[in-house]
Amino acid sequence: MNFQLEHLLIELELYLQKPEVRASRGELERLISDDFMEFAATGCCFGKAEVLARLPDERAPYIETSHFEVRELTDGLCQVLYRAKFKKANDNIISFSIRSSFWRGHQEVWQMVFHQGTPCKPF
């Protein structure tokens, strides 16, 4: 695995978690593939249209991430794995999950094509 690519994909993952990015329809359009699909920790499944309709108006949660691992599955397709601790705004409930994102790249442009959050025990 190329260290530069690994670093780029972790940075993109963290960038998508920033409140100002989650609120930016333009940035979400740029970073999320048109054929994107997500299996949320809640058990819901949705695509890019639902993300664009929901995220910009949603109050961003506090997200703490750790234990990043990047796997190159094939040329131009990588998986980013990590642990996430979420706390919704104005809520004392903290949830823990194991996260997996697939990123597809062509030249210097990388987009997320799949994301899954699986609830887990606190870490």
Jmol script that loads the backbone (N, CA, C; Angstrom):
load data "model"
ATOM      1  N   MET A   1       0.857  -1.183   0.000  1.00  0.00           N
ATOM      2  CA  MET A   1       0.000   0.000   0.000  1.00  0.00           C
ATOM      3  C   MET A   1       0.889   1.228   0.000  1.00  0.00           C
ATOM      4  N   ASN A   2       0.601   2.106  -0.894  1.00  0.00           N
ATOM      5  CA  ASN A   2       1.292   3.377  -1.024  1.00  0.00           C
ATOM      6  C   ASN A   2       0.938   4.269   0.175  1.00  0.00           C
ATOM      7  N   PHE A   3       1.954   4.735   0.908  1.00  0.00           N
ATOM      8  CA  PHE A   3       1.718   5.565   2.100  1.00  0.00           C
ATOM      9  C   PHE A   3       0.959   6.837   1.758  1.00  0.00           C
ATOM     10  N   GLN A   4       1.262   7.464   0.630  1.00  0.00           N
ATOM     11  CA  GLN A   4       0.574   8.692   0.225  1.00  0.00           C
ATOM     12  C   GLN A   4      -0.908   8.446   0.008  1.00  0.00           C
ATOM     13  N   LEU A   5      -1.238   7.346  -0.638  1.00  0.00           N
ATOM     14  CA  LEU A   5      -2.631   6.997  -0.888  1.00  0.00           C
ATOM     15  C   LEU A   5      -3.348   6.697   0.426  1.00  0.00           C
ATOM     16  N   GLU A   6      -2.699   5.956   1.280  1.00  0.00           N
ATOM     17  CA  GLU A   6      -3.276   5.637   2.591  1.00  0.00           C
ATOM     18  C   GLU A   6      -3.582   6.926   3.360  1.00  0.00           C
ATOM     19  N   HIS A   7      -2.640   7.831   3.385  1.00  0.00           N
ATOM     20  CA  HIS A   7      -2.811   9.116   4.077  1.00  0.00           C
ATOM     21  C   HIS A   7      -3.947   9.928   3.444  1.00  0.00           C
ATOM     22  N   LEU A   8      -4.007   9.982   2.124  1.00  0.00           N
ATOM     23  CA  LEU A   8      -5.051  10.721   1.412  1.00  0.00           C
ATOM     24  C   LEU A   8      -6.438  10.196   1.769  1.00  0.00           C
ATOM     25  N   LEU A   9      -6.620   8.885   1.759  1.00  0.00           N
ATOM     26  CA  LEU A   9      -7.932   8.311   2.022  1.00  0.00           C
ATOM     27  C   LEU A   9      -8.376   8.518   3.471  1.00  0.00           C
ATOM     28  N   ILE A  10      -7.464   8.444   4.401  1.00  0.00           N
ATOM     29  CA  ILE A  10      -7.809   8.735   5.800  1.00  0.00           C
ATOM     30  C   ILE A  10      -8.189  10.208   5.933  1.00  0.00           C
ATOM     31  N   GLU A  11      -7.440  11.074   5.277  1.00  0.00           N
ATOM     32  CA  GLU A  11      -7.759  12.512   5.312  1.00  0.00           C
ATOM     33  C   GLU A  11      -9.135  12.791   4.689  1.00  0.00           C
ATOM     34  N   LEU A  12      -9.460  12.126   3.585  1.00  0.00           N
ATOM     35  CA  LEU A  12     -10.770  12.303   2.964  1.00  0.00           C
ATOM     36  C   LEU A  12     -11.888  11.828   3.889  1.00  0.00           C
ATOM     37  N   GLU A  13     -11.661  10.713   4.543  1.00  0.00           N
ATOM     38  CA  GLU A  13     -12.650  10.182   5.485  1.00  0.00           C
ATOM     39  C   GLU A  13     -12.885  11.173   6.627  1.00  0.00           C
ATOM     40  N   LEU A  14     -11.804  11.699   7.187  1.00  0.00           N
ATOM     41  CA  LEU A  14     -11.908  12.682   8.275  1.00  0.00           C
ATOM     42  C   LEU A  14     -12.532  13.987   7.783  1.00  0.00           C
ATOM     43  N   TYR A  15     -12.208  14.373   6.563  1.00  0.00           N
ATOM     44  CA  TYR A  15     -12.748  15.596   5.982  1.00  0.00           C
ATOM     45  C   TYR A  15     -14.276  15.511   5.869  1.00  0.00           C
ATOM     46  N   LEU A  16     -14.781  14.358   5.453  1.00  0.00           N
ATOM     47  CA  LEU A  16     -16.222  14.170   5.317  1.00  0.00           C
ATOM     48  C   LEU A  16     -16.951  14.214   6.666  1.00  0.00           C
ATOM     49  N   GLN A  17     -16.226  14.059   7.747  1.00  0.00           N
ATOM     50  CA  GLN A  17     -16.837  14.085   9.075  1.00  0.00           C
ATOM     51  C   GLN A  17     -16.936  15.496   9.660  1.00  0.00           C
ATOM     52  N   LYS A  18     -16.270  16.455   9.042  1.00  0.00           N
ATOM     53  CA  LYS A  18     -16.289  17.832   9.553  1.00  0.00           C
ATOM     54  C   LYS A  18     -17.679  18.444   9.369  1.00  0.00           C
ATOM     55  N   PRO A  19     -18.173  19.165  10.379  1.00  0.00           N
ATOM     56  CA  PRO A  19     -19.504  19.782  10.275  1.00  0.00           C
ATOM     57  C   PRO A  19     -19.667  20.674   9.049  1.00  0.00           C
ATOM     58  N   GLU A  20     -18.656  21.470   8.712  1.00  0.00           N
ATOM     59  CA  GLU A  20     -18.777  22.375   7.571  1.00  0.00           C
ATOM     60  C   GLU A  20     -18.817  21.625   6.241  1.00  0.00           C
ATOM     61  N   VAL A  21     -18.207  20.457   6.188  1.00  0.00           N
ATOM     62  CA  VAL A  21     -18.238  19.645   4.969  1.00  0.00           C
ATOM     63  C   VAL A  21     -19.578  18.919   4.871  1.00  0.00           C
ATOM     64  N   ARG A  22     -20.056  18.379   5.983  1.00  0.00           N
ATOM     65  CA  ARG A  22     -21.358  17.717   6.019  1.00  0.00           C
ATOM     66  C   ARG A  22     -22.480  18.690   5.631  1.00  0.00           C
ATOM     67  N   ALA A  23     -22.270  19.974   5.886  1.00  0.00           N
ATOM     68  CA  ALA A  23     -23.270  20.993   5.573  1.00  0.00           C
ATOM     69  C   ALA A  23     -23.127  21.549   4.148  1.00  0.00           C
ATOM     70  N   SER A  24     -22.098  21.138   3.440  1.00  0.00           N
ATOM     71  CA  SER A  24     -21.828  21.667   2.099  1.00  0.00           C
ATOM     72  C   SER A  24     -22.289  20.694   1.012  1.00  0.00           C
ATOM     73  N   ARG A  25     -23.372  21.042   0.367  1.00  0.00           N
ATOM     74  CA  ARG A  25     -23.890  20.200  -0.710  1.00  0.00           C
ATOM     75  C   ARG A  25     -22.837  20.011  -1.814  1.00  0.00           C
ATOM     76  N   GLY A  26     -22.095  21.070  -2.117  1.00  0.00           N
ATOM     77  CA  GLY A  26     -21.073  21.003  -3.147  1.00  0.00           C
ATOM     78  C   GLY A  26     -19.966  20.012  -2.821  1.00  0.00           C
ATOM     79  N   GLU A  27     -19.494  20.030  -1.589  1.00  0.00           N
ATOM     80  CA  GLU A  27     -18.436  19.095  -1.186  1.00  0.00           C
ATOM     81  C   GLU A  27     -18.955  17.667  -1.148  1.00  0.00           C
ATOM     82  N   LEU A  28     -20.179  17.483  -0.685  1.00  0.00           N
ATOM     83  CA  LEU A  28     -20.767  16.142  -0.675  1.00  0.00           C
ATOM     84  C   LEU A  28     -20.936  15.622  -2.095  1.00  0.00           C
ATOM     85  N   GLU A  29     -21.375  16.477  -3.010  1.00  0.00           N
ATOM     86  CA  GLU A  29     -21.510  16.098  -4.426  1.00  0.00           C
ATOM     87  C   GLU A  29     -20.172  15.635  -4.993  1.00  0.00           C
ATOM     88  N   ARG A  30     -19.118  16.353  -4.630  1.00  0.00           N
ATOM     89  CA  ARG A  30     -17.779  16.081  -5.159  1.00  0.00           C
ATOM     90  C   ARG A  30     -17.190  14.781  -4.604  1.00  0.00           C
ATOM     91  N   LEU A  31     -17.422  14.504  -3.336  1.00  0.00           N
ATOM     92  CA  LEU A  31     -16.758  13.385  -2.668  1.00  0.00           C
ATOM     93  C   LEU A  31     -17.557  12.082  -2.630  1.00  0.00           C
ATOM     94  N   ILE A  32     -18.850  12.164  -2.920  1.00  0.00           N
ATOM     95  CA  ILE A  32     -19.683  10.965  -2.876  1.00  0.00           C
ATOM     96  C   ILE A  32     -20.088  10.594  -4.299  1.00  0.00           C
ATOM     97  N   SER A  33     -19.851   9.353  -4.645  1.00  0.00           N
ATOM     98  CA  SER A  33     -20.134   8.856  -5.989  1.00  0.00           C
ATOM     99  C   SER A  33     -21.645   8.825  -6.252  1.00  0.00           C
ATOM    100  N   ASP A  34     -22.018   8.993  -7.512  1.00  0.00           N
ATOM    101  CA  ASP A  34     -23.431   8.946  -7.887  1.00  0.00           C
ATOM    102  C   ASP A  34     -24.070   7.596  -7.563  1.00  0.00           C
ATOM    103  N   ASP A  35     -23.277   6.517  -7.572  1.00  0.00           N
ATOM    104  CA  ASP A  35     -23.809   5.186  -7.267  1.00  0.00           C
ATOM    105  C   ASP A  35     -23.566   4.780  -5.808  1.00  0.00           C
ATOM    106  N   PHE A  36     -23.341   5.764  -4.947  1.00  0.00           N
ATOM    107  CA  PHE A  36     -23.096   5.545  -3.517  1.00  0.00           C
ATOM    108  C   PHE A  36     -24.259   4.804  -2.851  1.00  0.00           C
ATOM    109  N   MET A  37     -23.897   3.947  -1.876  1.00  0.00           N
ATOM    110  CA  MET A  37     -24.874   3.273  -1.036  1.00  0.00           C
ATOM    111  C   MET A  37     -24.321   3.195   0.378  1.00  0.00           C
ATOM    112  N   GLU A  38     -25.205   3.357   1.353  1.00  0.00           N
ATOM    113  CA  GLU A  38     -24.797   3.239   2.755  1.00  0.00           C
ATOM    114  C   GLU A  38     -25.732   2.313   3.497  1.00  0.00           C
ATOM    115  N   PHE A  39     -25.135   1.465   4.337  1.00  0.00           N
ATOM    116  CA  PHE A  39     -25.865   0.686   5.333  1.00  0.00           C
ATOM    117  C   PHE A  39     -25.525   1.343   6.659  1.00  0.00           C
ATOM    118  N   ALA A  40     -26.471   2.074   7.218  1.00  0.00           N
ATOM    119  CA  ALA A  40     -26.224   2.833   8.445  1.00  0.00           C
ATOM    120  C   ALA A  40     -26.260   1.931   9.678  1.00  0.00           C
ATOM    121  N   ALA A  41     -25.662   2.429  10.753  1.00  0.00           N
ATOM    122  CA  ALA A  41     -25.654   1.701  12.026  1.00  0.00           C
ATOM    123  C   ALA A  41     -27.076   1.494  12.545  1.00  0.00           C
ATOM    124  N   THR A  42     -28.012   2.322  12.080  1.00  0.00           N
ATOM    125  CA  THR A  42     -29.419   2.216  12.482  1.00  0.00           C
ATOM    126  C   THR A  42     -30.144   1.096  11.753  1.00  0.00           C
ATOM    127  N   GLY A  43     -29.508   0.530  10.723  1.00  0.00           N
ATOM    128  CA  GLY A  43     -30.133  -0.518   9.938  1.00  0.00           C
ATOM    129  C   GLY A  43     -30.766  -0.003   8.661  1.00  0.00           C
ATOM    130  N   CYS A  44     -30.751   1.310   8.449  1.00  0.00           N
ATOM    131  CA  CYS A  44     -31.318   1.908   7.236  1.00  0.00           C
ATOM    132  C   CYS A  44     -30.318   1.805   6.087  1.00  0.00           C
ATOM    133  N   CYS A  45     -30.855   1.811   4.874  1.00  0.00           N
ATOM    134  CA  CYS A  45     -30.030   1.781   3.670  1.00  0.00           C
ATOM    135  C   CYS A  45     -30.432   2.968   2.813  1.00  0.00           C
ATOM    136  N   PHE A  46     -29.457   3.711   2.287  1.00  0.00           N
ATOM    137  CA  PHE A  46     -29.780   4.855   1.438  1.00  0.00           C
ATOM    138  C   PHE A  46     -28.646   5.174   0.487  1.00  0.00           C
ATOM    139  N   GLY A  47     -28.956   6.021  -0.493  1.00  0.00           N
ATOM    140  CA  GLY A  47     -28.000   6.399  -1.523  1.00  0.00           C
ATOM    141  C   GLY A  47     -27.626   7.866  -1.455  1.00  0.00           C
ATOM    142  N   LYS A  48     -26.979   8.335  -2.515  1.00  0.00           N
ATOM    143  CA  LYS A  48     -26.468   9.707  -2.559  1.00  0.00           C
ATOM    144  C   LYS A  48     -27.590  10.741  -2.436  1.00  0.00           C
ATOM    145  N   ALA A  49     -28.713  10.515  -3.092  1.00  0.00           N
ATOM    146  CA  ALA A  49     -29.817  11.482  -3.039  1.00  0.00           C
ATOM    147  C   ALA A  49     -30.282  11.706  -1.611  1.00  0.00           C
ATOM    148  N   GLU A  50     -30.372  10.637  -0.830  1.00  0.00           N
ATOM    149  CA  GLU A  50     -30.794  10.759   0.570  1.00  0.00           C
ATOM    150  C   GLU A  50     -29.749  11.482   1.406  1.00  0.00           C
ATOM    151  N   VAL A  51     -28.476  11.221   1.125  1.00  0.00           N
ATOM    152  CA  VAL A  51     -27.398  11.914   1.843  1.00  0.00           C
ATOM    153  C   VAL A  51     -27.474  13.414   1.568  1.00  0.00           C
ATOM    154  N   LEU A  52     -27.633  13.771   0.301  1.00  0.00           N
ATOM    155  CA  LEU A  52     -27.695  15.187  -0.078  1.00  0.00           C
ATOM    156  C   LEU A  52     -28.937  15.877   0.483  1.00  0.00           C
ATOM    157  N   ALA A  53     -30.007  15.132   0.649  1.00  0.00           N
ATOM    158  CA  ALA A  53     -31.231  15.708   1.197  1.00  0.00           C
ATOM    159  C   ALA A  53     -31.162  15.863   2.714  1.00  0.00           C
ATOM    160  N   ARG A  54     -30.419  15.001   3.386  1.00  0.00           N
ATOM    161  CA  ARG A  54     -30.398  14.974   4.852  1.00  0.00           C
ATOM    162  C   ARG A  54     -29.222  15.708   5.478  1.00  0.00           C
ATOM    163  N   LEU A  55     -28.005  15.399   5.056  1.00  0.00           N
ATOM    164  CA  LEU A  55     -26.809  15.893   5.760  1.00  0.00           C
ATOM    165  C   LEU A  55     -26.667  17.415   5.836  1.00  0.00           C
ATOM    166  N   PRO A  56     -26.881  18.160   4.750  1.00  0.00           N
ATOM    167  CA  PRO A  56     -26.659  19.605   4.853  1.00  0.00           C
ATOM    168  C   PRO A  56     -27.528  20.305   5.908  1.00  0.00           C
ATOM    169  N   ASP A  57     -28.697  19.757   6.199  1.00  0.00           N
ATOM    170  CA  ASP A  57     -29.588  20.372   7.183  1.00  0.00           C
ATOM    171  C   ASP A  57     -29.491  19.737   8.564  1.00  0.00           C
ATOM    172  N   GLU A  58     -28.739  18.675   8.678  1.00  0.00           N
ATOM    173  CA  GLU A  58     -28.604  17.960   9.942  1.00  0.00           C
ATOM    174  C   GLU A  58     -27.577  18.637  10.842  1.00  0.00           C
ATOM    175  N   ARG A  59     -27.856  18.681  12.105  1.00  0.00           N
ATOM    176  CA  ARG A  59     -26.865  19.192  13.053  1.00  0.00           C
ATOM    177  C   ARG A  59     -25.797  18.113  13.224  1.00  0.00           C
ATOM    178  N   ALA A  60     -24.580  18.432  12.880  1.00  0.00           N
ATOM    179  CA  ALA A  60     -23.499  17.437  12.863  1.00  0.00           C
ATOM    180  C   ALA A  60     -23.215  16.897  14.257  1.00  0.00           C
ATOM    181  N   PRO A  61     -23.061  15.582  14.362  1.00  0.00           N
ATOM    182  CA  PRO A  61     -22.700  14.991  15.643  1.00  0.00           C
ATOM    183  C   PRO A  61     -21.208  15.188  15.920  1.00  0.00           C
ATOM    184  N   TYR A  62     -20.832  14.982  17.174  1.00  0.00           N
ATOM    185  CA  TYR A  62     -19.419  14.941  17.521  1.00  0.00           C
ATOM    186  C   TYR A  62     -18.954  13.538  17.161  1.00  0.00           C
ATOM    187  N   ILE A  63     -17.885  13.437  16.389  1.00  0.00           N
ATOM    188  CA  ILE A  63     -17.371  12.140  15.948  1.00  0.00           C
ATOM    189  C   ILE A  63     -15.907  12.024  16.351  1.00  0.00           C
ATOM    190  N   GLU A  64     -15.595  10.968  17.057  1.00  0.00           N
ATOM    191  CA  GLU A  64     -14.206  10.678  17.443  1.00  0.00           C
ATOM    192  C   GLU A  64     -13.831   9.360  16.775  1.00  0.00           C
ATOM    193  N   THR A  65     -12.755   9.364  15.993  1.00  0.00           N
ATOM    194  CA  THR A  65     -12.371   8.170  15.247  1.00  0.00           C
ATOM    195  C   THR A  65     -10.989   7.667  15.668  1.00  0.00           C
ATOM    196  N   SER A  66     -10.773   6.379  15.451  1.00  0.00           N
ATOM    197  CA  SER A  66      -9.480   5.773  15.802  1.00  0.00           C
ATOM    198  C   SER A  66      -9.298   4.464  15.031  1.00  0.00           C
ATOM    199  N   HIS A  67      -8.126   3.892  15.157  1.00  0.00           N
ATOM    200  CA  HIS A  67      -7.787   2.576  14.605  1.00  0.00           C
ATOM    201  C   HIS A  67      -8.018   2.485  13.085  1.00  0.00           C
ATOM    202  N   PHE A  68      -7.503   3.449  12.354  1.00  0.00           N
ATOM    203  CA  PHE A  68      -7.649   3.438  10.899  1.00  0.00           C
ATOM    204  C   PHE A  68      -6.799   2.353  10.260  1.00  0.00           C
ATOM    205  N   GLU A  69      -7.381   1.734   9.255  1.00  0.00           N
ATOM    206  CA  GLU A  69      -6.663   0.757   8.427  1.00  0.00           C
ATOM    207  C   GLU A  69      -7.146   0.955   6.996  1.00  0.00           C
ATOM    208  N   VAL A  70      -6.227   0.977   6.066  1.00  0.00           N
ATOM    209  CA  VAL A  70      -6.584   1.126   4.653  1.00  0.00           C
ATOM    210  C   VAL A  70      -6.107  -0.112   3.907  1.00  0.00           C
ATOM    211  N   ARG A  71      -7.017  -0.680   3.140  1.00  0.00           N
ATOM    212  CA  ARG A  71      -6.693  -1.867   2.341  1.00  0.00           C
ATOM    213  C   ARG A  71      -6.939  -1.561   0.871  1.00  0.00           C
ATOM    214  N   GLU A  72      -5.952  -1.824   0.048  1.00  0.00           N
ATOM    215  CA  GLU A  72      -6.132  -1.667  -1.393  1.00  0.00           C
ATOM    216  C   GLU A  72      -6.701  -2.974  -1.925  1.00  0.00           C
ATOM    217  N   LEU A  73      -7.941  -2.941  -2.412  1.00  0.00           N
ATOM    218  CA  LEU A  73      -8.616  -4.151  -2.869  1.00  0.00           C
ATOM    219  C   LEU A  73      -8.240  -4.499  -4.296  1.00  0.00           C
ATOM    220  N   THR A  74      -8.093  -3.472  -5.108  1.00  0.00           N
ATOM    221  CA  THR A  74      -7.647  -3.609  -6.491  1.00  0.00           C
ATOM    222  C   THR A  74      -7.214  -2.218  -6.930  1.00  0.00           C
ATOM    223  N   ASP A  75      -6.615  -2.113  -8.080  1.00  0.00           N
ATOM    224  CA  ASP A  75      -6.177  -0.808  -8.558  1.00  0.00           C
ATOM    225  C   ASP A  75      -7.375   0.135  -8.654  1.00  0.00           C
ATOM    226  N   GLY A  76      -7.329   1.233  -7.905  1.00  0.00           N
ATOM    227  CA  GLY A  76      -8.400   2.217  -7.944  1.00  0.00           C
ATOM    228  C   GLY A  76      -9.561   1.966  -7.002  1.00  0.00           C
ATOM    229  N   LEU A  77      -9.456   0.953  -6.136  1.00  0.00           N
ATOM    230  CA  LEU A  77     -10.519   0.674  -5.169  1.00  0.00           C
ATOM    231  C   LEU A  77      -9.888   0.310  -3.829  1.00  0.00           C
ATOM    232  N   CYS A  78     -10.220   1.114  -2.805  1.00  0.00           N
ATOM    233  CA  CYS A  78      -9.661   0.891  -1.473  1.00  0.00           C
ATOM    234  C   CYS A  78     -10.766   0.878  -0.424  1.00  0.00           C
ATOM    235  N   GLN A  79     -10.484   0.194   0.670  1.00  0.00           N
ATOM    236  CA  GLN A  79     -11.388   0.147   1.809  1.00  0.00           C
ATOM    237  C   GLN A  79     -10.711   0.834   2.986  1.00  0.00           C
ATOM    238  N   VAL A  80     -11.458   1.721   3.653  1.00  0.00           N
ATOM    239  CA  VAL A  80     -10.978   2.376   4.861  1.00  0.00           C
ATOM    240  C   VAL A  80     -11.801   1.836   6.021  1.00  0.00           C
ATOM    241  N   LEU A  81     -11.127   1.273   7.004  1.00  0.00           N
ATOM    242  CA  LEU A  81     -11.772   0.723   8.196  1.00  0.00           C
ATOM    243  C   LEU A  81     -11.364   1.553   9.403  1.00  0.00           C
ATOM    244  N   TYR A  82     -12.293   1.754  10.338  1.00  0.00           N
ATOM    245  CA  TYR A  82     -11.970   2.485  11.557  1.00  0.00           C
ATOM    246  C   TYR A  82     -13.065   2.309  12.595  1.00  0.00           C
ATOM    247  N   ARG A  83     -12.785   2.779  13.783  1.00  0.00           N
ATOM    248  CA  ARG A  83     -13.766   2.789  14.864  1.00  0.00           C
ATOM    249  C   ARG A  83     -14.249   4.212  15.052  1.00  0.00           C
ATOM    250  N   ALA A  84     -15.529   4.356  15.399  1.00  0.00           N
ATOM    251  CA  ALA A  84     -16.093   5.694  15.590  1.00  0.00           C
ATOM    252  C   ALA A  84     -16.951   5.741  16.849  1.00  0.00           C
ATOM    253  N   LYS A  85     -16.812   6.861  17.518  1.00  0.00           N
ATOM    254  CA  LYS A  85     -17.609   7.145  18.705  1.00  0.00           C
ATOM    255  C   LYS A  85     -18.427   8.391  18.366  1.00  0.00           C
ATOM    256  N   PHE A  86     -19.759   8.283  18.426  1.00  0.00           N
ATOM    257  CA  PHE A  86     -20.659   9.373  18.046  1.00  0.00           C
ATOM    258  C   PHE A  86     -21.415   9.911  19.254  1.00  0.00           C
ATOM    259  N   LYS A  87     -21.556  11.218  19.277  1.00  0.00           N
ATOM    260  CA  LYS A  87     -22.413  11.865  20.260  1.00  0.00           C
ATOM    261  C   LYS A  87     -23.202  12.917  19.499  1.00  0.00           C
ATOM    262  N   LYS A  88     -24.526  12.734  19.452  1.00  0.00           N
ATOM    263  CA  LYS A  88     -25.369  13.692  18.741  1.00  0.00           C
ATOM    264  C   LYS A  88     -25.422  15.003  19.512  1.00  0.00           C
ATOM    265  N   ALA A  89     -25.588  16.090  18.771  1.00  0.00           N
ATOM    266  CA  ALA A  89     -25.709  17.412  19.379  1.00  0.00           C
ATOM    267  C   ALA A  89     -26.909  17.424  20.324  1.00  0.00           C
ATOM    268  N   ASN A  90     -26.749  18.051  21.476  1.00  0.00           N
ATOM    269  CA  ASN A  90     -27.809  18.160  22.490  1.00  0.00           C
ATOM    270  C   ASN A  90     -28.323  16.811  22.974  1.00  0.00           C
ATOM    271  N   ASP A  91     -27.452  15.828  23.019  1.00  0.00           N
ATOM    272  CA  ASP A  91     -27.847  14.496  23.447  1.00  0.00           C
ATOM    273  C   ASP A  91     -26.680  13.891  24.223  1.00  0.00           C
ATOM    274  N   ASN A  92     -26.967  13.220  25.295  1.00  0.00           N
ATOM    275  CA  ASN A  92     -25.905  12.605  26.088  1.00  0.00           C
ATOM    276  C   ASN A  92     -25.637  11.161  25.697  1.00  0.00           C
ATOM    277  N   ILE A  93     -26.342  10.670  24.698  1.00  0.00           N
ATOM    278  CA  ILE A  93     -26.165   9.286  24.279  1.00  0.00           C
ATOM    279  C   ILE A  93     -24.944   9.177  23.373  1.00  0.00           C
ATOM    280  N   ILE A  94     -24.073   8.248  23.717  1.00  0.00           N
ATOM    281  CA  ILE A  94     -22.868   7.995  22.925  1.00  0.00           C
ATOM    282  C   ILE A  94     -23.026   6.618  22.288  1.00  0.00           C
ATOM    283  N   SER A  95     -22.763   6.536  20.989  1.00  0.00           N
ATOM    284  CA  SER A  95     -22.827   5.252  20.301  1.00  0.00           C
ATOM    285  C   SER A  95     -21.448   4.907  19.743  1.00  0.00           C
ATOM    286  N   PHE A  96     -21.189   3.634  19.656  1.00  0.00           N
ATOM    287  CA  PHE A  96     -19.916   3.126  19.168  1.00  0.00           C
ATOM    288  C   PHE A  96     -20.177   2.255  17.946  1.00  0.00           C
ATOM    289  N   SER A  97     -19.295   2.349  16.959  1.00  0.00           N
ATOM    290  CA  SER A  97     -19.463   1.541  15.754  1.00  0.00           C
ATOM    291  C   SER A  97     -18.121   1.258  15.093  1.00  0.00           C
ATOM    292  N   ILE A  98     -18.133   0.202  14.321  1.00  0.00           N
ATOM    293  CA  ILE A  98     -17.018  -0.126  13.441  1.00  0.00           C
ATOM    294  C   ILE A  98     -17.457   0.337  12.060  1.00  0.00           C
ATOM    295  N   ARG A  99     -16.612   1.085  11.365  1.00  0.00           N
ATOM    296  CA  ARG A  99     -16.965   1.710  10.096  1.00  0.00           C
ATOM    297  C   ARG A  99     -16.121   1.151   8.956  1.00  0.00           C
ATOM    298  N   SER A 100     -16.741   1.102   7.783  1.00  0.00           N
ATOM    299  CA  SER A 100     -16.061   0.649   6.581  1.00  0.00           C
ATOM    300  C   SER A 100     -16.530   1.502   5.410  1.00  0.00           C
ATOM    301  N   SER A 101     -15.590   2.068   4.685  1.00  0.00           N
ATOM    302  CA  SER A 101     -15.898   2.860   3.496  1.00  0.00           C
ATOM    303  C   SER A 101     -15.092   2.331   2.317  1.00  0.00           C
ATOM    304  N   PHE A 102     -15.732   2.302   1.166  1.00  0.00           N
ATOM    305  CA  PHE A 102     -15.036   1.958  -0.067  1.00  0.00           C
ATOM    306  C   PHE A 102     -14.868   3.233  -0.869  1.00  0.00           C
ATOM    307  N   TRP A 103     -13.645   3.485  -1.303  1.00  0.00           N
ATOM    308  CA  TRP A 103     -13.297   4.665  -2.098  1.00  0.00           C
ATOM    309  C   TRP A 103     -12.799   4.207  -3.459  1.00  0.00           C
ATOM    310  N   ARG A 104     -13.360   4.818  -4.501  1.00  0.00           N
ATOM    311  CA  ARG A 104     -12.953   4.509  -5.875  1.00  0.00           C
ATOM    312  C   ARG A 104     -12.233   5.724  -6.434  1.00  0.00           C
ATOM    313  N   GLY A 105     -11.082   5.476  -7.022  1.00  0.00           N
ATOM    314  CA  GLY A 105     -10.285   6.568  -7.554  1.00  0.00           C
ATOM    315  C   GLY A 105      -9.999   6.421  -9.025  1.00  0.00           C
ATOM    316  N   HIS A 106      -9.953   7.554  -9.663  1.00  0.00           N
ATOM    317  CA  HIS A 106      -9.540   7.637 -11.059  1.00  0.00           C
ATOM    318  C   HIS A 106      -8.620   8.835 -11.149  1.00  0.00           C
ATOM    319  N   GLN A 107      -7.354   8.606 -11.431  1.00  0.00           N
ATOM    320  CA  GLN A 107      -6.317   9.637 -11.423  1.00  0.00           C
ATOM    321  C   GLN A 107      -6.249  10.241 -10.018  1.00  0.00           C
ATOM    322  N   GLU A 108      -6.470  11.520  -9.863  1.00  0.00           N
ATOM    323  CA  GLU A 108      -6.358  12.162  -8.543  1.00  0.00           C
ATOM    324  C   GLU A 108      -7.707  12.353  -7.844  1.00  0.00           C
ATOM    325  N   VAL A 109      -8.802  11.892  -8.471  1.00  0.00           N
ATOM    326  CA  VAL A 109     -10.136  12.087  -7.897  1.00  0.00           C
ATOM    327  C   VAL A 109     -10.597  10.791  -7.226  1.00  0.00           C
ATOM    328  N   TRP A 110     -10.884  10.898  -5.932  1.00  0.00           N
ATOM    329  CA  TRP A 110     -11.391   9.763  -5.171  1.00  0.00           C
ATOM    330  C   TRP A 110     -12.773  10.098  -4.649  1.00  0.00           C
ATOM    331  N   GLN A 111     -13.690   9.127  -4.765  1.00  0.00           N
ATOM    332  CA  GLN A 111     -15.045   9.301  -4.266  1.00  0.00           C
ATOM    333  C   GLN A 111     -15.452   8.076  -3.452  1.00  0.00           C
ATOM    334  N   MET A 112     -16.266   8.323  -2.431  1.00  0.00           N
ATOM    335  CA  MET A 112     -16.795   7.238  -1.618  1.00  0.00           C
ATOM    336  C   MET A 112     -17.950   6.591  -2.384  1.00  0.00           C
ATOM    337  N   VAL A 113     -17.900   5.258  -2.492  1.00  0.00           N
ATOM    338  CA  VAL A 113     -18.958   4.537  -3.204  1.00  0.00           C
ATOM    339  C   VAL A 113     -19.815   3.694  -2.264  1.00  0.00           C
ATOM    340  N   PHE A 114     -19.290   3.413  -1.066  1.00  0.00           N
ATOM    341  CA  PHE A 114     -20.045   2.594  -0.108  1.00  0.00           C
ATOM    342  C   PHE A 114     -19.572   2.924   1.297  1.00  0.00           C
ATOM    343  N   HIS A 115     -20.524   2.902   2.227  1.00  0.00           N
ATOM    344  CA  HIS A 115     -20.178   3.096   3.641  1.00  0.00           C
ATOM    345  C   HIS A 115     -21.093   2.235   4.490  1.00  0.00           C
ATOM    346  N   GLN A 116     -20.520   1.655   5.542  1.00  0.00           N
ATOM    347  CA  GLN A 116     -21.315   0.873   6.483  1.00  0.00           C
ATOM    348  C   GLN A 116     -20.859   1.169   7.896  1.00  0.00           C
ATOM    349  N   GLY A 117     -21.827   1.350   8.782  1.00  0.00           N
ATOM    350  CA  GLY A 117     -21.570   1.507  10.203  1.00  0.00           C
ATOM    351  C   GLY A 117     -22.228   0.360  10.936  1.00  0.00           C
ATOM    352  N   THR A 118     -21.439  -0.401  11.680  1.00  0.00           N
ATOM    353  CA  THR A 118     -21.970  -1.529  12.432  1.00  0.00           C
ATOM    354  C   THR A 118     -21.818  -1.242  13.917  1.00  0.00           C
ATOM    355  N   PRO A 119     -22.935  -1.200  14.666  1.00  0.00           N
ATOM    356  CA  PRO A 119     -22.840  -0.932  16.105  1.00  0.00           C
ATOM    357  C   PRO A 119     -21.966  -1.980  16.792  1.00  0.00           C
ATOM    358  N   CYS A 120     -21.269  -1.537  17.817  1.00  0.00           N
ATOM    359  CA  CYS A 120     -20.418  -2.448  18.576  1.00  0.00           C
ATOM    360  C   CYS A 120     -20.411  -2.032  20.033  1.00  0.00           C
ATOM    361  N   LYS A 121     -19.774  -2.839  20.860  1.00  0.00           N
ATOM    362  CA  LYS A 121     -19.634  -2.521  22.287  1.00  0.00           C
ATOM    363  C   LYS A 121     -18.700  -1.328  22.451  1.00  0.00           C
ATOM    364  N   PRO A 122     -18.849  -0.598  23.537  1.00  0.00           N
ATOM    365  CA  PRO A 122     -17.937   0.552  23.777  1.00  0.00           C
ATOM    366  C   PRO A 122     -16.474   0.118  23.769  1.00  0.00           C
ATOM    367  N   PHE A 123     -15.634   1.001  23.291  1.00  0.00           N
ATOM    368  CA  PHE A 123     -14.189   0.750  23.270  1.00  0.00           C
ATOM    369  C   PHE A 123     -13.457   1.873  23.939  1.00  0.00           C
TER     370      PHE A 123
END
end "model"
wireframe off; spacefill off
backbone 0.3
color backbone group
